[in-house]
């Protein structure tokens, strides 16, 4: 299973590729100008990068920071674990 540090690192790298501003775990998605279409592209890229066997969905009501995105992935991985 993928561990949390590598998940957050991967999320930061993938989101950084969509933004021309510095990205950290505490960066808010709004502050770097990402809209819902950007986030759909990012979620697809994260599925591919992390080799996930389930789709990720962007939920703006619970994902406002980069860390929130990583936490969502980790929660989905824990749900999928046998």
Buried (B, 14 or more C-beta within 10 A) or exposed (E): EEEEEEBBEBBBEBBBEBBEEEBEBEBEBEEBEBEEEBBEBBBBBBBEEBEBEEEBEBEEEEBBBBBBBBBBBBEBBEEEEE
